[in-house]
Amino acid sequence: METAEPVTGDHVTEPLLPVLTAAEARAAVGYMNLLETLDLTPRGRAAGQLAAELARRIPPE
C-alpha cells in the first residue's frame, strides 16, 4: 500500500488583523444609532437593535 506525501505549507507568522478594530466598531455603532433616529421605518429600528447588540460586544475603552 502506498502512502501519500506529507502535506506541507506556509504558516502565517505575522499577527492577523481583526475584521474591525474596537474604535471602528464604536464608530459603526454610532452611525447605526444615527440611522435609527433618521429612519423611522422598521429598517431604522433594526439598525438600532443591531447597534445595541454590537455595543454590548465591544470591549470598553
PyMOL Python script that loads the backbone (N, CA, C, O; Angstrom):
from pymol import cmd

cmd.read_pdbstr("""\
ATOM      1  N   MET A   1       0.847  -1.172   0.000  1.00  0.00           N
ATOM      2  CA  MET A   1       0.000   0.000   0.000  1.00  0.00           C
ATOM      3  C   MET A   1       0.895   1.238   0.000  1.00  0.00           C
ATOM      4  O   MET A   1       1.831   1.333   0.794  1.00  0.00           O
ATOM      5  N   GLU A   2       0.604   2.186  -0.892  1.00  0.00           N
ATOM      6  CA  GLU A   2       1.389   3.409  -0.960  1.00  0.00           C
ATOM      7  C   GLU A   2       0.850   4.429   0.043  1.00  0.00           C
ATOM      8  O   GLU A   2      -0.348   4.483   0.322  1.00  0.00           O
ATOM      9  N   THR A   3       1.751   5.217   0.565  1.00  0.00           N
ATOM     10  CA  THR A   3       1.326   6.303   1.451  1.00  0.00           C
ATOM     11  C   THR A   3       1.500   7.620   0.719  1.00  0.00           C
ATOM     12  O   THR A   3       2.369   7.756  -0.143  1.00  0.00           O
ATOM     13  N   ALA A   4       0.685   8.565   1.063  1.00  0.00           N
ATOM     14  CA  ALA A   4       0.745   9.876   0.428  1.00  0.00           C
ATOM     15  C   ALA A   4       1.885  10.685   1.025  1.00  0.00           C
ATOM     16  O   ALA A   4       2.314  10.459   2.157  1.00  0.00           O
ATOM     17  N   GLU A   5       2.358  11.624   0.240  1.00  0.00           N
ATOM     18  CA  GLU A   5       3.396  12.527   0.721  1.00  0.00           C
ATOM     19  C   GLU A   5       2.812  13.405   1.830  1.00  0.00           C
ATOM     20  O   GLU A   5       1.625  13.727   1.790  1.00  0.00           O
ATOM     21  N   PRO A   6       3.614  13.797   2.811  1.00  0.00           N
ATOM     22  CA  PRO A   6       3.092  14.670   3.863  1.00  0.00           C
ATOM     23  C   PRO A   6       2.656  16.023   3.286  1.00  0.00           C
ATOM     24  O   PRO A   6       3.254  16.537   2.341  1.00  0.00           O
ATOM     25  N   VAL A   7       1.634  16.560   3.861  1.00  0.00           N
ATOM     26  CA  VAL A   7       1.136  17.862   3.433  1.00  0.00           C
ATOM     27  C   VAL A   7       2.029  18.932   4.037  1.00  0.00           C
ATOM     28  O   VAL A   7       2.270  18.953   5.244  1.00  0.00           O
ATOM     29  N   THR A   8       2.509  19.807   3.191  1.00  0.00           N
ATOM     30  CA  THR A   8       3.351  20.906   3.680  1.00  0.00           C
ATOM     31  C   THR A   8       2.740  22.222   3.220  1.00  0.00           C
ATOM     32  O   THR A   8       2.004  22.260   2.234  1.00  0.00           O
ATOM     33  N   GLY A   9       3.039  23.269   3.916  1.00  0.00           N
ATOM     34  CA  GLY A   9       2.526  24.580   3.540  1.00  0.00           C
ATOM     35  C   GLY A   9       3.152  25.657   4.391  1.00  0.00           C
ATOM     36  O   GLY A   9       3.900  25.378   5.327  1.00  0.00           O
ATOM     37  N   ASP A  10       2.841  26.867   4.061  1.00  0.00           N
ATOM     38  CA  ASP A  10       3.367  28.008   4.811  1.00  0.00           C
ATOM     39  C   ASP A  10       2.438  28.329   5.969  1.00  0.00           C
ATOM     40  O   ASP A  10       1.216  28.223   5.861  1.00  0.00           O
ATOM     41  N   HIS A  11       3.038  28.715   7.056  1.00  0.00           N
ATOM     42  CA  HIS A  11       2.272  29.128   8.225  1.00  0.00           C
ATOM     43  C   HIS A  11       2.480  30.627   8.396  1.00  0.00           C
ATOM     44  O   HIS A  11       3.612  31.110   8.393  1.00  0.00           O
ATOM     45  N   VAL A  12       1.393  31.350   8.542  1.00  0.00           N
ATOM     46  CA  VAL A  12       1.475  32.795   8.723  1.00  0.00           C
ATOM     47  C   VAL A  12       2.039  33.075  10.098  1.00  0.00           C
ATOM     48  O   VAL A  12       1.489  32.628  11.105  1.00  0.00           O
ATOM     49  N   THR A  13       3.128  33.809  10.143  1.00  0.00           N
ATOM     50  CA  THR A  13       3.733  34.133  11.436  1.00  0.00           C
ATOM     51  C   THR A  13       3.379  35.542  11.888  1.00  0.00           C
ATOM     52  O   THR A  13       3.542  35.880  13.060  1.00  0.00           O
ATOM     53  N   GLU A  14       2.892  36.369  10.958  1.00  0.00           N
ATOM     54  CA  GLU A  14       2.501  37.731  11.312  1.00  0.00           C
ATOM     55  C   GLU A  14       1.140  37.709  12.008  1.00  0.00           C
ATOM     56  O   GLU A  14       0.284  36.894  11.665  1.00  0.00           O
ATOM     57  N   PRO A  15       0.937  38.588  12.972  1.00  0.00           N
ATOM     58  CA  PRO A  15      -0.385  38.636  13.605  1.00  0.00           C
ATOM     59  C   PRO A  15      -1.440  39.076  12.588  1.00  0.00           C
ATOM     60  O   PRO A  15      -1.191  39.951  11.758  1.00  0.00           O
ATOM     61  N   LEU A  16      -2.594  38.472  12.664  1.00  0.00           N
ATOM     62  CA  LEU A  16      -3.693  38.815  11.766  1.00  0.00           C
ATOM     63  C   LEU A  16      -4.493  39.963  12.364  1.00  0.00           C
ATOM     64  O   LEU A  16      -4.714  40.011  13.574  1.00  0.00           O
ATOM     65  N   LEU A  17      -4.921  40.877  11.519  1.00  0.00           N
ATOM     66  CA  LEU A  17      -5.718  41.999  11.994  1.00  0.00           C
ATOM     67  C   LEU A  17      -7.164  41.567  12.158  1.00  0.00           C
ATOM     68  O   LEU A  17      -7.660  40.753  11.379  1.00  0.00           O
ATOM     69  N   PRO A  18      -7.850  42.107  13.170  1.00  0.00           N
ATOM     70  CA  PRO A  18      -9.273  41.789  13.307  1.00  0.00           C
ATOM     71  C   PRO A  18     -10.053  42.406  12.156  1.00  0.00           C
ATOM     72  O   PRO A  18      -9.566  43.309  11.476  1.00  0.00           O
ATOM     73  N   VAL A  19     -11.237  41.922  11.949  1.00  0.00           N
ATOM     74  CA  VAL A  19     -12.080  42.473  10.893  1.00  0.00           C
ATOM     75  C   VAL A  19     -12.301  43.957  11.149  1.00  0.00           C
ATOM     76  O   VAL A  19     -12.193  44.767  10.228  1.00  0.00           O
ATOM     77  N   LEU A  20     -12.603  44.315  12.369  1.00  0.00           N
ATOM     78  CA  LEU A  20     -12.754  45.715  12.766  1.00  0.00           C
ATOM     79  C   LEU A  20     -11.990  45.939  14.060  1.00  0.00           C
ATOM     80  O   LEU A  20     -11.928  45.057  14.916  1.00  0.00           O
ATOM     81  N   THR A  21     -11.417  47.108  14.196  1.00  0.00           N
ATOM     82  CA  THR A  21     -10.848  47.458  15.495  1.00  0.00           C
ATOM     83  C   THR A  21     -11.993  47.889  16.403  1.00  0.00           C
ATOM     84  O   THR A  21     -13.104  48.142  15.938  1.00  0.00           O
ATOM     85  N   ALA A  22     -11.715  47.970  17.687  1.00  0.00           N
ATOM     86  CA  ALA A  22     -12.751  48.407  18.628  1.00  0.00           C
ATOM     87  C   ALA A  22     -13.195  49.828  18.307  1.00  0.00           C
ATOM     88  O   ALA A  22     -14.383  50.139  18.395  1.00  0.00           O
ATOM     89  N   ALA A  23     -12.253  50.693  17.936  1.00  0.00           N
ATOM     90  CA  ALA A  23     -12.616  52.078  17.599  1.00  0.00           C
ATOM     91  C   ALA A  23     -13.505  52.121  16.357  1.00  0.00           C
ATOM     92  O   ALA A  23     -14.462  52.893  16.304  1.00  0.00           O
ATOM     93  N   GLU A  24     -13.195  51.304  15.371  1.00  0.00           N
ATOM     94  CA  GLU A  24     -14.023  51.249  14.159  1.00  0.00           C
ATOM     95  C   GLU A  24     -15.414  50.716  14.481  1.00  0.00           C
ATOM     96  O   GLU A  24     -16.411  51.198  13.942  1.00  0.00           O
ATOM     97  N   ALA A  25     -15.477  49.727  15.356  1.00  0.00           N
ATOM     98  CA  ALA A  25     -16.777  49.158  15.736  1.00  0.00           C
ATOM     99  C   ALA A  25     -17.611  50.193  16.485  1.00  0.00           C
ATOM    100  O   ALA A  25     -18.819  50.294  16.273  1.00  0.00           O
ATOM    101  N   ARG A  26     -16.960  50.966  17.368  1.00  0.00           N
ATOM    102  CA  ARG A  26     -17.691  52.014  18.085  1.00  0.00           C
ATOM    103  C   ARG A  26     -18.232  53.059  17.114  1.00  0.00           C
ATOM    104  O   ARG A  26     -19.357  53.533  17.272  1.00  0.00           O
ATOM    105  N   ALA A  27     -17.436  53.417  16.113  1.00  0.00           N
ATOM    106  CA  ALA A  27     -17.897  54.386  15.109  1.00  0.00           C
ATOM    107  C   ALA A  27     -19.083  53.824  14.332  1.00  0.00           C
ATOM    108  O   ALA A  27     -20.048  54.540  14.066  1.00  0.00           O
ATOM    109  N   ALA A  28     -19.016  52.553  13.969  1.00  0.00           N
ATOM    110  CA  ALA A  28     -20.124  51.925  13.243  1.00  0.00           C
ATOM    111  C   ALA A  28     -21.389  51.911  14.088  1.00  0.00           C
ATOM    112  O   ALA A  28     -22.482  52.146  13.571  1.00  0.00           O
ATOM    113  N   VAL A  29     -21.253  51.640  15.380  1.00  0.00           N
ATOM    114  CA  VAL A  29     -22.404  51.657  16.284  1.00  0.00           C
ATOM    115  C   VAL A  29     -23.003  53.065  16.329  1.00  0.00           C
ATOM    116  O   VAL A  29     -24.223  53.224  16.326  1.00  0.00           O
ATOM    117  N   GLY A  30     -22.153  54.069  16.369  1.00  0.00           N
ATOM    118  CA  GLY A  30     -22.644  55.441  16.372  1.00  0.00           C
ATOM    119  C   GLY A  30     -23.424  55.775  15.111  1.00  0.00           C
ATOM    120  O   GLY A  30     -24.467  56.426  15.177  1.00  0.00           O
ATOM    121  N   TYR A  31     -22.922  55.332  13.961  1.00  0.00           N
ATOM    122  CA  TYR A  31     -23.634  55.585  12.701  1.00  0.00           C
ATOM    123  C   TYR A  31     -24.961  54.833  12.649  1.00  0.00           C
ATOM    124  O   TYR A  31     -25.949  55.351  12.128  1.00  0.00           O
ATOM    125  N   MET A  32     -24.987  53.615  13.187  1.00  0.00           N
ATOM    126  CA  MET A  32     -26.253  52.866  13.200  1.00  0.00           C
ATOM    127  C   MET A  32     -27.265  53.520  14.139  1.00  0.00           C
ATOM    128  O   MET A  32     -28.461  53.536  13.851  1.00  0.00           O
ATOM    129  N   ASN A  33     -26.788  54.054  15.252  1.00  0.00           N
ATOM    130  CA  ASN A  33     -27.694  54.784  16.151  1.00  0.00           C
ATOM    131  C   ASN A  33     -28.242  56.032  15.472  1.00  0.00           C
ATOM    132  O   ASN A  33     -29.417  56.364  15.632  1.00  0.00           O
ATOM    133  N   LEU A  34     -27.395  56.722  14.716  1.00  0.00           N
ATOM    134  CA  LEU A  34     -27.854  57.892  13.973  1.00  0.00           C
ATOM    135  C   LEU A  34     -28.891  57.481  12.927  1.00  0.00           C
ATOM    136  O   LEU A  34     -29.905  58.156  12.747  1.00  0.00           O
ATOM    137  N   LEU A  35     -28.629  56.380  12.248  1.00  0.00           N
ATOM    138  CA  LEU A  35     -29.584  55.886  11.256  1.00  0.00           C
ATOM    139  C   LEU A  35     -30.936  55.607  11.909  1.00  0.00           C
ATOM    140  O   LEU A  35     -31.984  55.884  11.325  1.00  0.00           O
ATOM    141  N   GLU A  36     -30.906  55.061  13.117  1.00  0.00           N
ATOM    142  CA  GLU A  36     -32.164  54.761  13.812  1.00  0.00           C
ATOM    143  C   GLU A  36     -32.974  56.041  14.045  1.00  0.00           C
ATOM    144  O   GLU A  36     -34.199  56.031  13.925  1.00  0.00           O
ATOM    145  N   THR A  37     -32.296  57.132  14.375  1.00  0.00           N
ATOM    146  CA  THR A  37     -33.027  58.373  14.639  1.00  0.00           C
ATOM    147  C   THR A  37     -33.528  59.031  13.355  1.00  0.00           C
ATOM    148  O   THR A  37     -34.528  59.748  13.375  1.00  0.00           O
ATOM    149  N   LEU A  38     -32.843  58.792  12.247  1.00  0.00           N
ATOM    150  CA  LEU A  38     -33.227  59.428  10.983  1.00  0.00           C
ATOM    151  C   LEU A  38     -34.207  58.605  10.159  1.00  0.00           C
ATOM    152  O   LEU A  38     -34.988  59.154   9.383  1.00  0.00           O
ATOM    153  N   ASP A  39     -34.166  57.301  10.328  1.00  0.00           N
ATOM    154  CA  ASP A  39     -35.014  56.403   9.540  1.00  0.00           C
ATOM    155  C   ASP A  39     -36.079  55.824  10.466  1.00  0.00           C
ATOM    156  O   ASP A  39     -35.783  54.963  11.295  1.00  0.00           O
ATOM    157  N   LEU A  40     -37.296  56.287  10.329  1.00  0.00           N
ATOM    158  CA  LEU A  40     -38.368  55.862  11.230  1.00  0.00           C
ATOM    159  C   LEU A  40     -39.087  54.604  10.759  1.00  0.00           C
ATOM    160  O   LEU A  40     -40.146  54.258  11.282  1.00  0.00           O
ATOM    161  N   THR A  41     -38.514  53.922   9.775  1.00  0.00           N
ATOM    162  CA  THR A  41     -39.094  52.680   9.271  1.00  0.00           C
ATOM    163  C   THR A  41     -38.559  51.514  10.100  1.00  0.00           C
ATOM    164  O   THR A  41     -37.687  51.697  10.949  1.00  0.00           O
ATOM    165  N   PRO A  42     -39.086  50.319   9.848  1.00  0.00           N
ATOM    166  CA  PRO A  42     -38.541  49.141  10.541  1.00  0.00           C
ATOM    167  C   PRO A  42     -37.035  48.952  10.315  1.00  0.00           C
ATOM    168  O   PRO A  42     -36.341  48.401  11.169  1.00  0.00           O
ATOM    169  N   ARG A  43     -36.538  49.409   9.169  1.00  0.00           N
ATOM    170  CA  ARG A  43     -35.093  49.288   8.914  1.00  0.00           C
ATOM    171  C   ARG A  43     -34.305  50.131   9.919  1.00  0.00           C
ATOM    172  O   ARG A  43     -33.255  49.700  10.393  1.00  0.00           O
ATOM    173  N   GLY A  44     -34.798  51.324  10.247  1.00  0.00           N
ATOM    174  CA  GLY A  44     -34.138  52.166  11.238  1.00  0.00           C
ATOM    175  C   GLY A  44     -34.158  51.536  12.623  1.00  0.00           C
ATOM    176  O   GLY A  44     -33.161  51.568  13.345  1.00  0.00           O
ATOM    177  N   ARG A  45     -35.299  50.964  12.987  1.00  0.00           N
ATOM    178  CA  ARG A  45     -35.383  50.264  14.287  1.00  0.00           C
ATOM    179  C   ARG A  45     -34.428  49.081  14.319  1.00  0.00           C
ATOM    180  O   ARG A  45     -33.794  48.824  15.342  1.00  0.00           O
ATOM    181  N   ALA A  46     -34.320  48.358  13.208  1.00  0.00           N
ATOM    182  CA  ALA A  46     -33.410  47.212  13.138  1.00  0.00           C
ATOM    183  C   ALA A  46     -31.957  47.666  13.301  1.00  0.00           C
ATOM    184  O   ALA A  46     -31.152  46.988  13.939  1.00  0.00           O
ATOM    185  N   ALA A  47     -31.634  48.820  12.717  1.00  0.00           N
ATOM    186  CA  ALA A  47     -30.270  49.353  12.872  1.00  0.00           C
ATOM    187  C   ALA A  47     -29.997  49.663  14.338  1.00  0.00           C
ATOM    188  O   ALA A  47     -28.900  49.402  14.832  1.00  0.00           O
ATOM    189  N   GLY A  48     -30.969  50.208  15.027  1.00  0.00           N
ATOM    190  CA  GLY A  48     -30.802  50.498  16.450  1.00  0.00           C
ATOM    191  C   GLY A  48     -30.643  49.238  17.279  1.00  0.00           C
ATOM    192  O   GLY A  48     -29.833  49.204  18.205  1.00  0.00           O
ATOM    193  N   GLN A  49     -31.402  48.210  16.962  1.00  0.00           N
ATOM    194  CA  GLN A  49     -31.280  46.941  17.686  1.00  0.00           C
ATOM    195  C   GLN A  49     -29.912  46.310  17.443  1.00  0.00           C
ATOM    196  O   GLN A  49     -29.283  45.800  18.370  1.00  0.00           O
ATOM    197  N   LEU A  50     -29.455  46.350  16.188  1.00  0.00           N
ATOM    198  CA  LEU A  50     -28.132  45.808  15.880  1.00  0.00           C
ATOM    199  C   LEU A  50     -27.048  46.608  16.577  1.00  0.00           C
ATOM    200  O   LEU A  50     -26.084  46.036  17.085  1.00  0.00           O
ATOM    201  N   ALA A  51     -27.194  47.916  16.607  1.00  0.00           N
ATOM    202  CA  ALA A  51     -26.219  48.767  17.291  1.00  0.00           C
ATOM    203  C   ALA A  51     -26.137  48.410  18.772  1.00  0.00           C
ATOM    204  O   ALA A  51     -25.045  48.329  19.335  1.00  0.00           O
ATOM    205  N   ALA A  52     -27.278  48.200  19.395  1.00  0.00           N
ATOM    206  CA  ALA A  52     -27.285  47.846  20.825  1.00  0.00           C
ATOM    207  C   ALA A  52     -26.603  46.499  21.061  1.00  0.00           C
ATOM    208  O   ALA A  52     -25.843  46.336  22.015  1.00  0.00           O
ATOM    209  N   GLU A  53     -26.885  45.541  20.182  1.00  0.00           N
ATOM    210  CA  GLU A  53     -26.258  44.217  20.329  1.00  0.00           C
ATOM    211  C   GLU A  53     -24.747  44.307  20.141  1.00  0.00           C
ATOM    212  O   GLU A  53     -23.988  43.725  20.915  1.00  0.00           O
ATOM    213  N   LEU A  54     -24.312  45.031  19.119  1.00  0.00           N
ATOM    214  CA  LEU A  54     -22.873  45.163  18.877  1.00  0.00           C
ATOM    215  C   LEU A  54     -22.185  45.933  20.005  1.00  0.00           C
ATOM    216  O   LEU A  54     -21.074  45.588  20.406  1.00  0.00           O
ATOM    217  N   ALA A  55     -22.832  46.958  20.507  1.00  0.00           N
ATOM    218  CA  ALA A  55     -22.228  47.766  21.580  1.00  0.00           C
ATOM    219  C   ALA A  55     -21.946  46.910  22.811  1.00  0.00           C
ATOM    220  O   ALA A  55     -20.958  47.138  23.509  1.00  0.00           O
ATOM    221  N   ARG A  56     -22.799  45.935  23.080  1.00  0.00           N
ATOM    222  CA  ARG A  56     -22.569  45.046  24.228  1.00  0.00           C
ATOM    223  C   ARG A  56     -21.353  44.156  24.014  1.00  0.00           C
ATOM    224  O   ARG A  56     -20.764  43.678  24.983  1.00  0.00           O
ATOM    225  N   ARG A  57     -20.968  43.925  22.763  1.00  0.00           N
ATOM    226  CA  ARG A  57     -19.873  43.001  22.452  1.00  0.00           C
ATOM    227  C   ARG A  57     -18.529  43.701  22.284  1.00  0.00           C
ATOM    228  O   ARG A  57     -17.497  43.037  22.189  1.00  0.00           O
ATOM    229  N   ILE A  58     -18.527  45.031  22.247  1.00  0.00           N
ATOM    230  CA  ILE A  58     -17.285  45.780  22.072  1.00  0.00           C
ATOM    231  C   ILE A  58     -16.636  45.982  23.437  1.00  0.00           C
ATOM    232  O   ILE A  58     -17.305  46.397  24.384  1.00  0.00           O
ATOM    233  N   PRO A  59     -15.350  45.696  23.547  1.00  0.00           N
ATOM    234  CA  PRO A  59     -14.683  45.908  24.836  1.00  0.00           C
ATOM    235  C   PRO A  59     -14.676  47.388  25.210  1.00  0.00           C
ATOM    236  O   PRO A  59     -14.624  48.252  24.334  1.00  0.00           O
ATOM    237  N   PRO A  60     -14.728  47.678  26.501  1.00  0.00           N
ATOM    238  CA  PRO A  60     -14.710  49.088  26.930  1.00  0.00           C
ATOM    239  C   PRO A  60     -13.389  49.750  26.563  1.00  0.00           C
ATOM    240  O   PRO A  60     -12.364  49.090  26.393  1.00  0.00           O
ATOM    241  N   GLU A  61     -13.444  51.062  26.447  1.00  0.00           N
ATOM    242  CA  GLU A  61     -12.224  51.819  26.082  1.00  0.00           C
ATOM    243  C   GLU A  61     -11.207  51.767  27.177  1.00  0.00           C
ATOM    244  O   GLU A  61     -10.128  52.344  27.045  1.00  0.00           O
TER     245      GLU A  61
END
""", "prot")
cmd.dss("prot")
cmd.show_as("cartoon", "prot")
cmd.util.cbc("prot")
cmd.orient("prot")
